[in-house]
Amino acid sequence: MPVITISRQYGSGGDAIAKRVCEALGYSYFDKNLMAQVASETGISKSDVVDFSEDTYKMRGFLDRLLGRNRSAADAWTSSDTQRALPVEALDEARSVNLIKETIIGAHRHDNVVIVGRGGQAILREHPGVLHVRIVAPLGARVLRVQSTENVNLDEATTRVNRRGEAARAYLERFHDIDWDNPLLYHLIINTGKWETEGAVQIIINALVHLPMIVHQ
């Protein structure tokens, strides 16, 4: 069955939708465990695999790079759960991004996988049998969702949403040369200000039936 990539605005509910799609279809969720498995199968050392994505990239560290400041890649990786720096191997940016690219291409060969973020819409843009989905929501709705799920005040929620959005946009422009808001990158753009999670899940599942298996230029 086709692979699904999901690009989502922070606070749009895209992660919950991705996990529900996996549950409904019996798909695998592309996380660090699956990355390690794919790495092993493709001959990449597990010790080399670092989850270098827009989600785990500190805004400050990202801006340091954009401004050309000399910092190691390890300084910019954080856990999205703890927001603390992870003790990872200091790989240069180009190698780190290339390793992610290789594992995503390897995951594409597996089929039956949902890839959230990490530039999947760019890395697999020319690959057949991939459904590219974008999950968005109005700013106010995203702020309120973050405020509720992360138990922070409105100002802090607004700051988090804006910073994560800026970091993700910059990450994808720098490493994949795309504007993540470009609608031409996606088969579907779903506004969760209009659709509940289950409705969005059904839209994605229904779209798989009609997905062209050949990439049209």
Rosetta silent file (secondary structure, phi, psi, omega in degrees, C-alpha in Angstrom):
SEQUENCE: MPVITISRQYGSGGDAIAKRVCEALGYSYFDKNLMAQVASETGISKSDVVDFSEDTYKMRGFLDRLLGRNRSAADAWTSSDTQRALPVEALDEARSVNLIKETIIGAHRHDNVVIVGRGGQAILREHPGVLHVRIVAPLGARVLRVQSTENVNLDEATTRVNRRGEAARAYLERFHDIDWDNPLLYHLIINTGKWETEGAVQIIINALVHLPMIVHQ
SCORE:     score description
SCORE:     0.000 S_00000001
   1 L     0.000  159.596 -176.261    0.000    0.000    0.000 S_00000001
   2 L   -63.115  154.664  171.238    1.118    3.601   -0.515 S_00000001
   3 E   -84.061  150.283  177.830    3.331    5.486    1.889 S_00000001
   4 E  -121.727  129.310  169.565    1.880    8.609    3.511 S_00000001
   5 E  -107.945  139.886  178.956    3.828   11.739    4.395 S_00000001
   6 E  -126.429  117.970  171.436    2.236   14.247    6.731 S_00000001
   7 E  -101.470  134.510 -176.495    3.425   17.815    7.074 S_00000001
   8 E  -144.184  144.215  170.967    1.670   19.680    9.846 S_00000001
   9 L   -71.032  145.532  179.037    1.589   23.025   11.529 S_00000001
  10 L   -64.454  127.328 -178.279    2.399   22.887   15.217 S_00000001
  11 L    89.745    2.988 -178.717   -0.841   22.629   17.146 S_00000001
  12 L   -84.467   -9.682 -176.199   -2.882   21.505   14.140 S_00000001
  13 L    86.190   12.837 -176.406   -3.433   18.009   15.507 S_00000001
  14 H   -63.865  -34.646  179.932   -1.392   16.414   12.734 S_00000001
  15 H   -66.692  -43.075  179.072    0.405   13.965   15.013 S_00000001
  16 H   -63.201  -40.040  178.117   -2.859   12.614   16.411 S_00000001
  17 H   -63.304  -44.972 -179.840   -4.233   12.241   12.884 S_00000001
  18 H   -59.442  -43.750 -179.226   -1.094   10.401   11.751 S_00000001
  19 H   -67.613  -36.421  177.705   -1.319    7.945   14.639 S_00000001
  20 H   -68.640  -36.112  175.756   -5.011    7.304   14.012 S_00000001
  21 H   -61.790  -43.272  178.178   -4.276    6.643   10.337 S_00000001
  22 H   -59.863  -44.456  179.707   -1.669    4.084   11.423 S_00000001
  23 H   -63.098  -43.667 -176.043   -4.178    2.416   13.736 S_00000001
  24 H   -68.855  -35.061 -175.096   -6.907    2.341   11.088 S_00000001
  25 H  -101.444   -9.815 -173.889   -4.687    0.972    8.311 S_00000001
  26 L    73.686   26.561  178.916   -2.235   -1.122   10.313 S_00000001
  27 L   -82.027  161.286  171.450    0.575    1.138    9.147 S_00000001
  28 E   -90.937  146.024  177.621    3.868    1.741   10.945 S_00000001
  29 E   -97.294  125.251 -174.876    4.607    5.178   12.384 S_00000001
  30 L   -74.923   94.966  178.955    8.010    6.440   11.301 S_00000001
  31 L  -122.026 -168.733 -176.165    9.712    7.064   14.646 S_00000001
  32 H   -64.395  -33.481  178.563   13.198    6.534   16.047 S_00000001
  33 H   -66.029  -43.947  178.302   12.651    2.789   16.437 S_00000001
  34 H   -68.722  -36.290  176.143   11.633    2.367   12.811 S_00000001
  35 H   -57.558  -45.317 -179.617   14.491    4.620   11.745 S_00000001
  36 H   -63.866  -39.259  178.548   16.940    2.303   13.528 S_00000001
  37 H   -63.869  -47.499 -179.679   15.362   -0.752   11.889 S_00000001
  38 H   -64.408  -39.865  179.147   15.530    0.773    8.412 S_00000001
  39 H   -58.287  -44.381  179.662   19.082    1.941    9.034 S_00000001
  40 H   -61.638  -41.019 -178.273   20.131   -1.596    9.890 S_00000001
  41 H   -70.420  -27.586 -177.084   18.495   -2.966    6.750 S_00000001
  42 L   -99.883    7.336  175.914   20.138   -0.373    4.502 S_00000001
  43 L    83.193   13.730  176.741   23.611   -0.760    5.954 S_00000001
  44 L   -91.628  132.891  177.980   23.631    2.465    7.966 S_00000001
  45 L   -64.120  132.872  178.896   25.177    2.205   11.402 S_00000001
  46 H   -59.865  -30.782 -179.193   22.568    2.720   14.121 S_00000001
  47 H   -69.087  -17.475  179.583   25.072    4.892   15.948 S_00000001
  48 H   -87.164  -15.346 -173.514   25.038    7.273   12.984 S_00000001
  49 L   -83.423  117.419  175.964   21.288    7.790   12.961 S_00000001
  50 L  -122.520  132.974 -178.227   20.208   11.014   14.609 S_00000001
  51 L   -78.228   81.068 -174.310   16.606   12.208   14.376 S_00000001
  52 L   -93.418   87.710 -173.982   17.551   15.551   12.853 S_00000001
  53 L  -130.547  171.903  179.437   14.167   17.070   12.124 S_00000001
  54 H   -64.737  -24.832 -177.861   12.279   20.325   12.313 S_00000001
  55 H   -73.668  -30.479 -174.056   10.514   19.080   15.453 S_00000001
  56 H  -108.249   22.874 -176.132   13.685   18.596   17.477 S_00000001
  57 E  -109.406  116.182  179.777   15.495   21.661   16.289 S_00000001
  58 L   -63.166  140.158  178.979   15.750   24.561   18.740 S_00000001
  59 H   -61.401  -44.301 -178.564   14.749   27.885   17.279 S_00000001
  60 H   -62.931  -45.119  178.931   17.801   29.617   18.745 S_00000001
  61 H   -63.026  -35.891 -179.682   20.147   26.959   17.450 S_00000001
  62 H   -66.339  -43.996  179.274   18.515   27.134   14.063 S_00000001
  63 H   -65.669  -34.368  175.484   18.940   30.895   13.837 S_00000001
  64 H   -57.364  -41.794  179.363   22.578   30.507   14.860 S_00000001
  65 H   -67.586  -44.519 -178.744   23.061   28.346   11.808 S_00000001
  66 H   -61.383  -30.495  179.754   21.208   30.684    9.505 S_00000001
  67 L   -89.418    1.157  175.123   23.427   33.511   10.726 S_00000001
  68 L    80.622   17.639  179.116   26.538   31.435   10.155 S_00000001
  69 L   -75.509  146.828 -173.927   27.570   31.070   13.778 S_00000001
  70 L   -87.645   98.415  175.909   29.899   28.191   14.479 S_00000001
  71 L  -135.663  151.008  178.539   28.067   25.613   16.579 S_00000001
  72 L   -75.135  154.524  179.997   28.008   21.819   16.423 S_00000001
  73 H   -61.175  -32.312 -177.478   24.919   20.081   15.170 S_00000001
  74 H   -62.491  -29.419 -178.232   24.543   18.347   18.518 S_00000001
  75 H   -64.734  -20.325 -172.347   23.922   21.671   20.233 S_00000001
  76 H  -101.956   -1.413 -178.285   20.691   22.155   18.315 S_00000001
  77 E   -94.700  130.989  177.080   18.951   18.833   18.910 S_00000001
  78 E  -133.500  162.375  173.841   16.408   18.595   21.706 S_00000001
  79 L   -83.322  128.730  179.325   13.773   16.172   22.833 S_00000001
  80 L   -66.521  -19.803  179.938   10.292   17.389   21.924 S_00000001
  81 L   -85.055  -40.158 -173.489    9.081   15.789   25.164 S_00000001
  82 L  -105.337  -18.896 -176.436   11.628   17.179   27.599 S_00000001
  83 L    59.527   26.204  177.179   12.964   20.217   25.723 S_00000001
  84 L  -112.966  151.494 -178.605   16.426   19.300   27.033 S_00000001
  85 E   -63.102  138.699  178.863   19.550   18.826   24.942 S_00000001
  86 L   -96.126  142.917  178.233   20.176   15.219   23.927 S_00000001
  87 L   -80.665   81.116 -177.190   23.680   13.707   24.153 S_00000001
  88 L  -109.268  161.517  178.725   24.005   12.880   20.457 S_00000001
  89 L   -66.252  135.427 -177.308   26.993   12.427   18.195 S_00000001
  90 L   -79.950   91.517  177.096   28.127   15.732   16.706 S_00000001
  91 L   -98.820  150.564  176.703   27.569   15.145   13.016 S_00000001
  92 L   -72.419  159.256 -172.749   27.749   17.925   10.463 S_00000001
  93 H   -59.567  -46.205 -175.829   24.420   19.142    9.082 S_00000001
  94 H   -60.537  -43.186  179.681   24.816   17.811    5.551 S_00000001
  95 H   -67.183  -40.896 -178.975   25.618   14.290    6.768 S_00000001
  96 H   -61.985  -46.975  179.991   22.813   14.348    9.317 S_00000001
  97 H   -64.910  -38.282 -179.765   20.209   15.406    6.759 S_00000001
  98 H   -65.273  -36.929  177.859   21.517   12.843    4.265 S_00000001
  99 H   -65.054  -41.124  176.189   21.153   10.058    6.840 S_00000001
 100 H   -61.836  -43.203  179.025   17.551   11.057    7.457 S_00000001
 101 H   -58.416  -45.564 -178.537   16.993   11.102    3.697 S_00000001
 102 H   -63.645  -40.321 -179.603   18.422    7.593    3.326 S_00000001
 103 H   -70.529  -33.279  177.550   16.261    6.184    6.114 S_00000001
 104 H   -69.225  -40.739  176.385   13.119    7.791    4.688 S_00000001
 105 H   -64.060  -37.952  175.641   13.863    6.361    1.245 S_00000001
 106 H   -64.088  -39.908  178.246   14.432    3.005    2.937 S_00000001
 107 H   -64.845  -34.055  177.466   11.098    3.334    4.746 S_00000001
 108 H   -60.640  -35.458  178.941    9.421    4.019    1.388 S_00000001
 109 H   -69.817  -22.365  177.514   10.565    0.599    0.214 S_00000001
 110 H   -70.378  -33.179 -168.650    8.814   -0.925    3.247 S_00000001
 111 L    65.829  175.519  174.203    5.414    0.485    2.243 S_00000001
 112 L    52.106   48.115 -179.321    2.666    0.755    4.865 S_00000001
 113 E  -140.351  144.614  173.628    4.304    3.591    6.753 S_00000001
 114 E  -109.430  123.104 -178.951    3.312    7.111    7.787 S_00000001
 115 E  -108.629  115.591 -178.352    6.183    9.612    7.793 S_00000001
 116 E  -102.510  124.199  178.304    5.508   12.764    9.807 S_00000001
 117 L    66.561 -154.350  177.055    7.705   15.789    9.148 S_00000001
 118 L    63.096   19.151  178.620   11.441   15.414    8.434 S_00000001
 119 L    74.375   21.657 -178.012   11.009   16.762    4.899 S_00000001
 120 H   -58.036  -34.868 -179.545    9.217   13.650    3.685 S_00000001
 121 H   -66.812  -24.570  177.475    7.178   15.656    1.182 S_00000001
 122 H   -89.486  -45.360 -177.016   10.434   16.820   -0.435 S_00000001
 123 H   -62.341  -38.244 -177.471   12.502   13.631   -0.107 S_00000001
 124 L  -104.839   19.061 -176.489    9.768   11.448   -1.646 S_00000001
 125 L   -60.289  -36.331 -176.992    8.395   14.041   -4.043 S_00000001
 126 L   -96.645    7.737 -178.113    9.537   12.101   -7.126 S_00000001
 127 L   -95.197  136.164  177.103    8.643    8.669   -5.751 S_00000001
 128 L   -74.667  161.404  175.344    5.475    6.887   -6.906 S_00000001
 129 L    70.450   33.283  178.468    2.971    5.478   -4.468 S_00000001
 130 E  -128.753  126.861  175.350    3.255    8.274   -1.907 S_00000001
 131 E   -98.645  119.245 -179.078    0.351   10.343   -0.613 S_00000001
 132 E  -100.531  123.462 -175.620    1.494   13.769    0.577 S_00000001
 133 E  -123.811  140.683  175.335   -0.769   15.418    3.145 S_00000001
 134 E  -119.167  128.003  178.470   -0.605   18.826    4.804 S_00000001
 135 E  -109.391  122.666 -178.198   -2.457   19.463    8.078 S_00000001
 136 E  -130.217  169.205  174.601   -3.201   23.093    8.920 S_00000001
 137 L  -162.932  156.190  176.448   -5.456   25.046   11.269 S_00000001
 138 L   -58.201  149.192 -177.610   -6.151   28.719   12.071 S_00000001
 139 H   -54.176  -46.430 -178.259   -3.564   30.290   14.369 S_00000001
 140 H   -58.991  -40.770  179.662   -6.087   30.815   17.170 S_00000001
 141 H   -67.390  -38.219  179.500   -7.140   27.178   17.114 S_00000001
 142 H   -68.258  -40.425  178.640   -3.540   25.995   17.182 S_00000001
 143 H   -62.963  -44.569 -179.523   -2.674   28.259   20.094 S_00000001
 144 H   -64.775  -37.268  178.739   -5.659   27.049   22.105 S_00000001
 145 H   -66.158  -44.095  178.565   -4.787   23.412   21.409 S_00000001
 146 H   -64.826  -41.021  178.096   -1.182   23.910   22.530 S_00000001
 147 H   -57.761  -42.326 -178.084   -2.346   25.823   25.598 S_00000001
 148 H   -73.619  -48.307 -174.454   -4.577   22.915   26.562 S_00000001
 149 H   -73.854  -29.463 -177.072   -2.286   19.989   25.741 S_00000001
 150 H  -104.783    0.742  174.698    0.888   21.544   27.145 S_00000001
 151 L    54.284   52.933  177.648   -0.771   23.274   30.119 S_00000001
 152 L  -124.809  166.852  178.696    0.747   26.716   29.492 S_00000001
 153 L   -77.292  172.370 -173.238   -0.737   30.194   29.446 S_00000001
 154 H   -62.411  -42.097 -179.378   -1.960   31.850   26.263 S_00000001
 155 H   -63.143  -43.755 -179.570    1.157   33.973   25.734 S_00000001
 156 H   -66.629  -39.568  178.021    3.471   31.002   26.109 S_00000001
 157 H   -62.482  -42.399  178.486    1.333   28.899   23.781 S_00000001
 158 H   -62.126  -42.555  179.148    1.408   31.654   21.167 S_00000001
 159 H   -62.453  -44.136 -179.557    5.188   31.918   21.474 S_00000001
 160 H   -63.641  -43.779  179.990    5.637   28.169   21.063 S_00000001
 161 H   -62.379  -45.190 -178.557    3.403   27.998   18.010 S_00000001
 162 H   -66.659  -43.476 -178.655    5.172   30.908   16.319 S_00000001
 163 H   -66.381  -43.168  179.727    8.680   29.686   17.109 S_00000001
 164 H   -65.383  -37.597  177.922    8.021   26.134   15.999 S_00000001
 165 H   -65.280  -42.869  179.091    6.452   27.380   12.789 S_00000001
 166 H   -64.619  -42.204 -179.738    9.383   29.657   12.018 S_00000001
 167 H   -64.842  -43.298 -179.768   11.899   26.902   12.781 S_00000001
 168 H   -64.296  -43.474  179.288   10.097   24.338   10.624 S_00000001
 169 H   -60.151  -46.237 -178.313    9.794   26.741    7.723 S_00000001
 170 H   -66.685  -40.582  177.917   13.479   27.647    7.914 S_00000001
 171 H   -56.872  -49.253 -176.126   14.554   24.003    8.276 S_00000001
 172 H   -70.899  -34.028  176.067   12.694   22.954    5.129 S_00000001
 173 H   -67.842  -42.624 -175.136   13.882   25.937    3.128 S_00000001
 174 H   -71.653  -47.431 -171.262   17.510   25.410    4.166 S_00000001
 175 H   -96.303  -19.405 -177.927   17.810   21.642    3.848 S_00000001
 176 H  -128.088   -0.243  174.569   15.164   20.768    1.248 S_00000001
 177 L    55.534   43.634  176.953   14.719   23.998   -0.704 S_00000001
 178 L  -131.409  156.063  168.835   10.940   24.020   -0.354 S_00000001
 179 L   -99.019  111.664 -172.024    8.273   26.334    0.996 S_00000001
 180 L   -63.817  -15.235  177.158    6.223   24.024    3.192 S_00000001
 181 L   -87.846   -1.467 -179.837    3.105   26.129    2.520 S_00000001
 182 L   -67.596  112.717 -175.904    3.337   25.508   -1.243 S_00000001
 183 H   -64.687  -20.672 -177.674    0.071   23.649   -2.026 S_00000001
 184 H   -71.791   -8.607  177.600    1.624   22.025   -5.095 S_00000001
 185 H   -80.454  -12.506 -167.921    3.692   19.776   -2.803 S_00000001
 186 L  -124.814  150.510  169.691    0.605   17.965   -1.519 S_00000001
 187 L   -80.172  -34.219 -176.958   -2.269   15.805   -2.685 S_00000001
 188 E  -135.885  140.167  167.669   -4.375   16.988    0.243 S_00000001
 189 E  -123.985  118.500 -174.771   -4.452   19.990    2.542 S_00000001
 190 E  -113.307  125.101  179.519   -6.759   19.426    5.508 S_00000001
 191 E   -95.579  109.644 -178.613   -7.865   22.267    7.780 S_00000001
 192 L   -78.540    2.297  166.225   -8.565   20.900   11.255 S_00000001
 193 L   -76.203  -16.350  179.940  -10.400   24.095   12.019 S_00000001
 194 L  -110.803  -26.125 -175.584  -13.060   22.570    9.754 S_00000001
 195 L  -121.547  138.214  171.188  -12.556   18.839   10.297 S_00000001
 196 L   -76.551  168.988 -176.449  -12.347   16.756   13.458 S_00000001
 197 H   -54.956  -49.117 -175.946   -9.611   14.123   13.776 S_00000001
 198 H   -66.110  -34.719  176.166  -11.757   11.197   12.604 S_00000001
 199 H   -64.572  -42.823  178.304  -13.032   13.129    9.614 S_00000001
 200 H   -63.350  -40.410  178.740   -9.475   13.989    8.592 S_00000001
 201 H   -60.736  -44.590 -179.474   -8.442   10.354    9.002 S_00000001
 202 H   -66.510  -36.158  176.595  -11.237    9.179    6.709 S_00000001
 203 H   -60.571  -44.876 -179.665  -10.346   11.772    4.073 S_00000001
 204 H   -64.860  -45.260  179.973   -6.764   10.483    4.017 S_00000001
 205 H   -62.578  -43.402  178.784   -7.831    6.839    3.855 S_00000001
 206 H   -63.404  -35.869 -178.962  -10.294    7.540    1.048 S_00000001
 207 H   -65.831  -30.075 -179.340   -7.633    9.431   -0.911 S_00000001
 208 H   -59.482  -33.710 -177.839   -5.354    6.380   -0.908 S_00000001
 209 H   -62.748  -32.542 -174.619   -7.826    4.518   -3.114 S_00000001
 210 L  -105.854   11.726 -176.894   -7.458    7.107   -5.869 S_00000001
 211 L   -70.025  124.498  174.355   -3.748    7.823   -5.518 S_00000001
 212 L   -64.210  138.224 -179.158   -1.918    7.721   -8.877 S_00000001
 213 L   -91.960    0.790  176.130    0.971    5.265   -8.685 S_00000001
 214 L  -118.826  133.401  179.468    2.985    7.266  -11.235 S_00000001
 215 L   -76.561  125.589  177.944    4.442   10.666  -10.409 S_00000001
 216 L   -95.427  126.885 -179.532    3.263   13.291  -12.884 S_00000001
 217 L   -78.843    0.000    0.000    5.774   16.045  -13.601 S_00000001
